[in-house]
């Protein structure tokens, strides 16, 4: 039995792209999915991010929200590192589980990341 497992390219791409989101900015599950060529896989992006806590190098999963700027993944974050507190620490305003000025802090990976990376 081999000790090596094939790396899942989808997972690798989600983690790489999420690590590229700048501090103080947010993107969406759907924007990540579209950017890596899997437009219908928004939920799968969320599943990957739910397993990313404690990874090295760190994965800033708190910077990924739903298409309306809602912190729908907040329930999956560890109690000692809540999603909203992590965003606020980076200067992102969050009220009642929603990013304020969402359009201003939105980071579009199709424009800002894919121009530098070929998947």
Contact map, one row per residue, 1 for C-alpha under 8 A:
11100000000000000000000000000000000000000000000000000000000000000000000000000000000000000000000000000000000000000000000
11111000000000000000000000000000000000000000000000000000000000000000000000000000000000000000000000000000000000000000000
11111000000000000000000000000000000000000000000000000000000000000000000000000000000000000000000000000000000000000000000
01111100000000000000000000000000000000000000000000000000000000000000000000000000000000000000000000000000000000000000000
01111110000000000000000000000000000000000000000000000000000000000000000000000000000000000000000000000000000000000000000
00011111000000000000000000000000000000000000000000000000000000000000000000000000000000000000000000000000000000000000000
00001111101100000000000000000000000000000000000000000000000000000000000000000000000000000000000000000000000000000000000
00000111111100000000000000000000000000000000000000000000000000000000000000000000000000000000000000000000000000000000000
00000011111110000000000000000000000000000000000000000000000000000000000000000000000000000000000000000000000000000000000
00000001111111000000000000000000000100000000000000000000000000000000000000000000000000000000000000000000000000000000000
00000011111111100000000000000000000000000000100100000000000000000000000000000000000000000000000000000000000000000000000
00000011111111110000000000000000000000000000000000000000000000000000000000000000000000000000000000000000000000000000000
00000000111111111000000000000000000100000000000000000000000000000000000000000000000000000000000000000000000000000000001
00000000011111111100000000000001100100000000100110000000000000000000000000000000000000000000000000000000000000000000000
00000000001111111110000000000000000000000000000110010000001000000000000000000000000000000000000000000000000000000000000
00000000000111111111000000000000000000000000000000000000000000000000000000000000000000000000000000000000000000000000000
00000000000011111111100000000001000000000000000000000000000000000000000000000000000000000000000000000000000010001000000
00000000000001111111100000000001000000000000000000000000001110110000000000000000000000000000000000000000000000000000000
00000000000000111111100000000000000000000000000000000000011100000000000000000000000000000000000000000000000000000000000
00000000000000011111110000000000000000000000000000000000000000000000000000000000000000000000000000000000000000001000000
00000000000000001111111011100000000000000000000000000000000100100000000000000000000000000000000000000000001000000000000
00000000000000000001111111000000000000000000000000000000000000000000000000000000000000000000000000000000001000000000000
00000000000000000000111110000000000000000000000000000000000000000000000000000000000000000100000000000000000000000000000
00000000000000000000011111000000000000000000000000000000000000000000000000000000000000100111000000000000100000000000000
00000000000000000000111111100000000000000000000000000000000000100000000000000000000000000001000000000000111000000000000
00000000000000000000110111110000000000000000000000000000000000111000000000000000000000000000000000000100111000000000000
00000000000000000000100011111011000000000000000000000000000000111000000000000000000000000000000000000000011110000000000
00000000000000000000000001111111000000000000000000000000000000011110100000000000000000000000000000000000000000000000000
00000000000000000000000000111111100000000110110000000000000000011110000000000000000000000000000000000000000000000000000
00000000000000000000000000011111110000111100100000000000000000000110000000000000000000000000000000000000000000000000000
00000000000000000000000000111111111000100000000000000000000000000000000000000000000000000000000000000000000111000000000
00000000000001001100000000111111111100000100100000000000000000000000000000000000000000000000000000000000000010000000000
00000000000001000000000000001111111111111100100000000000000000000000000000000000000000000000000000000000000000000000000
00000000000000000000000000000111111111110000000000000000000000000000000000000000000000000000000000000000000001000000000
00000000000000000000000000000011111111100000000000000000000000000000000000000000000000000000000000000000000011000100000
00000000010011000000000000000001111111100000000000000000000000000000000000000000000000000000000000000000000000000000001
00000000000000000000000000000000111111100000000000000000000000000000000000000000000000000000000000000000000000000000000
00000000000000000000000000000000111111111000000000000000000000000000000000000000000000000000000000000000000000000000000
00000000000000000000000000000110111111111100000000000000000000000000000000000000000000000000000000000000000000000000000
00000000000000000000000000000100110001111100000000000000000000000000000000000000000000000000000000000000000000000000000
00000000000000000000000000000100100001111111100000000000000000000000000000000000000000000000000000000000000000000000000
00000000000000000000000000001101100000111111110000000000000000000000000000000000000000000000000000000000000000000000000
00000000000000000000000000001000000000001111111000000000000000000000000000000000000000000000000000000000000000000000000
00000000000000000000000000000000000000001111111100000000000000000000000000000000000000000000000000000000000000000000000
00000000001001000000000000001101100000001111111110000000000000000000000000000000000000000000000000000000000000000000000
00000000000000000000000000001000000000000111111111000000000000000000000010000000000000000000000000000000000000000000000
00000000000000000000000000000000000000000011111111100000000000000000000000000000000000000000000000000000000000000000000
00000000001001100000000000000000000000000001111111110000000000000000000000000000000000000000000000000000000000000000000
00000000000001100000000000000000000000000000111111111000000010000000000000000000000000000000000000000000000000000000000
00000000000000000000000000000000000000000000011111111000000000000000000000011000000000000000000000000000000000000000000
00000000000000000000000000000000000000000000001111111000000000000000000000000000000000000000000000000000000000000000000
00000000000000100000000000000000000000000000000111111110011010000000000000000000000000000000000000000000000000000000000
00000000000000000000000000000000000000000000000011111110011010000000000000001000000000000000000000000000000000000000000
00000000000000000000000000000000000000000000000000011111010000000000000000000000000000000000000000000000000000000000000
00000000000000000000000000000000000000000000000000011111111000000000000000000000000000000000000000000000000000000000000
00000000000000000000000000000000000000000000000000000111111000000000000000000000000000000000000000000000000000000000000
00000000000000000000000000000000000000000000000000000011111000000000000000000000000000000000000000000000000000000000000
00000000000000000010000000000000000000000000000000011111111100000000000000000000000000000000000000000000000000000000000
00000000000000100110000000000000000000000000000000011011111110000000000000000000000000000000000000000000000000000000000
00000000000000000110100000000000000000000000000000000000011111100000000000000000000000000000000000000000000000000000000
00000000000000000100000000000000000000000000000010011000001111110000000000000000000000000000000000000000000000000000000
00000000000000000000000000000000000000000000000000000000000111111000000001000000001101100000000000000000000000000000000
00000000000000000100100011100000000000000000000000000000000111111000000000000000000000100000000000000000000000000000000
00000000000000000100000001111000000000000000000000000000000011111100000000000000000000000000000000000000000000000000000
00000000000000000000000001111000000000000000000000000000000001111111111110000000000000000000000000000000000000000000000
00000000000000000000000000011100000000000000000000000000000000011111111100000000000000000000000000000000000000000000000
00000000000000000000000000011100000000000000000000000000000000001111110000000000000000000000000000000000000000000000000
00000000000000000000000000000000000000000000000000000000000000001111110000000000000000000000000000000100000000000000000
00000000000000000000000000010000000000000000000000000000000000001111111000000000000000000000000001110100000000000000000
00000000000000000000000000000000000000000000000000000000000000001111111100000000000000000000000011100000000000000000000
00000000000000000000000000000000000000000000000000000000000000001100111111000000001100000000000011100000000000000000000
00000000000000000000000000000000000000000000000000000000000000001100011111100000000000000000000010000000000000000000000
00000000000000000000000000000000000000000000010000000000000000001000001111111000000000000000000000000000000000000000000
00000000000000000000000000000000000000000000000000000000000001000000001111111000011100000000000000000000000000000000000
00000000000000000000000000000000000000000000000000000000000000000000000111111000000000000000000000000000000000000000000
00000000000000000000000000000000000000000000000001000000000000000000000011111100000000000000000000000000000000000000000
00000000000000000000000000000000000000000000000001001000000000000000000011111110111000000000000000000000000000000000000
00000000000000000000000000000000000000000000000000000000000000000000000000011111110000000000000000000000000000000000000
00000000000000000000000000000000000000000000000000000000000000000000000000001111110000000000000000000000000000000000000
00000000000000000000000000000000000000000000000000000000000000000000000000000111110000000000000000000000000000000000000
00000000000000000000000000000000000000000000000000000000000000000000000000001111111011000000000000000000000000000000000
00000000000000000000000000000000000000000000000000000000000000000000000001001111111111000000000000000000000000000000000
00000000000000000000000000000000000000000000000000000000000001000000001001001000111111100000000000000000000000000000000
00000000000000000000000000000000000000000000000000000000000001000000001001000000011111110000010010000000000000000000000
00000000000000000000000000000000000000000000000000000000000000000000000000000000111111111000000000000000000000000000000
00000000000000000000000000000000000000000000000000000000000001000000000000000000111111111100000000000000000000000000000
00000000000000000000000100000000000000000000000000000000000001100000000000000000001111111111110000000000000000000000000
00000000000000000000000000000000000000000000000000000000000000000000000000000000000111111111110000000000000000000000000
00000000000000000000000000000000000000000000000000000000000000000000000000000000000011111111000000000000000000000000000
00000000000000000000001100000000000000000000000000000000000000000000000000000000000001111111000000000000000000000000000
00000000000000000000000100000000000000000000000000000000000000000000000000000000000000111111100000000000000000000000000
00000000000000000000000110000000000000000000000000000000000000000000000000000000000000111111110000110000100000000000000
00000000000000000000000000000000000000000000000000000000000000000000000000000000000000110011111000111000000000000000000
00000000000000000000000000000000000000000000000000000000000000000000000000000000000100110001111111110000000000000000000
00000000000000000000000000000000000000000000000000000000000000000000000000000000000000000000111111110000000000000000000
00000000000000000000000000000000000000000000000000000000000000000000000000000000000000000000011111000000000000000000000
00000000000000000000000000000000000000000000000000000000000000000000011100000000000100000000011111100000000000000000000
00000000000000000000000000000000000000000000000000000000000000000000111000000000000000000000011111110000000000000000000
00000000000000000000000000000000000000000000000000000000000000000000111000000000000000000001111011111100000000000000000
00000000000000000000000000000000000000000000000000000000000000000000100000000000000000000001111001111100000000000000000
00000000000000000000000000000000000000000000000000000000000000000000000000000000000000000000100000111111100000000000000
00000000000000000000000001000000000000000000000000000000000000000001100000000000000000000000000000111111110000000000000
00000000000000000000000000000000000000000000000000000000000000000000000000000000000000000000000000001111110000000000000
00000000000000000000000000000000000000000000000000000000000000000000000000000000000000000000000000001111110000000000000
00000000000000000000000111000000000000000000000000000000000000000000000000000000000000000001000000001111111000000000000
00000000000000000000000011100000000000000000000000000000000000000000000000000000000000000000000000000111111100000000000
00000000000000000000110011100000000000000000000000000000000000000000000000000000000000000000000000000000111110010000000
00000000000000000000000000100010000000000000000000000000000000000000000000000000000000000000000000000000011111111000000
00000000000000001000000000100011001000000000000000000000000000000000000000000000000000000000000000000000001111111100000
00000000000000000000000000000010011000000000000000000000000000000000000000000000000000000000000000000000000111111110000
00000000000000000000000000000000000000000000000000000000000000000000000000000000000000000000000000000000000111111110000
00000000000000000000000000000000000000000000000000000000000000000000000000000000000000000000000000000000001111111111000
00000000000000001001000000000000000000000000000000000000000000000000000000000000000000000000000000000000000111111111100
00000000000000000000000000000000001000000000000000000000000000000000000000000000000000000000000000000000000011111111110
00000000000000000000000000000000000000000000000000000000000000000000000000000000000000000000000000000000000001111111110
00000000000000000000000000000000000000000000000000000000000000000000000000000000000000000000000000000000000000011111110
00000000000000000000000000000000000000000000000000000000000000000000000000000000000000000000000000000000000000001111111
00000000000000000000000000000000000000000000000000000000000000000000000000000000000000000000000000000000000000000111111
00000000000010000000000000000000000100000000000000000000000000000000000000000000000000000000000000000000000000000000111
